[in-house]
Amino acid sequence: MKRIYLLALLAATFSTLSLSSCSSDDDGNPVEDPCGIKNETEAYIAAMQAYSQTPTPAKCQAFKEAAMDYLEAADDCSALNEEAEESLEEARQAVEDLDCDE
């Protein structure tokens, strides 16, 4: 149950960050990766999917590492609003609290 809660929280955080960091160039065209975190995002999604499908300690640790890399990269994004920054802190705490030995 704890794992489901964590995955749901991180998915919600991912959605909040994705939506809040929408940006456009000077011509009003959307910028695909305004924060420059595409690689971290893809690694995070892949690790989350792998862990949710087969929750082993190794996949848990890989998920934690990918999540922290993503959250650290997102934290450096100047396009984040206050709500997204609060979500980052909640997600960071949830990742740190995840016990991969369970």
BELMO-V198243 format. One record per pair of residues at least 24 apart in sequence whose C-alpha atoms are under 7 Angstrom apart, sorted by the first residue. I is the first residue (numbers start at 0). GAP is how many residues later the second one is. Records with the same first field share a line. If there is no record, write none. Layout:
BEGIN
I: GAP, GAP
END
This chain:
BEGIN
5: 88
8: 82
9: 81
12: 74, 75, 78
15: 68
16: 67
19: 60, 61, 64
20: 58, 59
34: 42
36: 36, 37
39: 29, 30
40: 29
43: 26
56: 43, 44
59: 40
60: 39
63: 31
67: 24
END
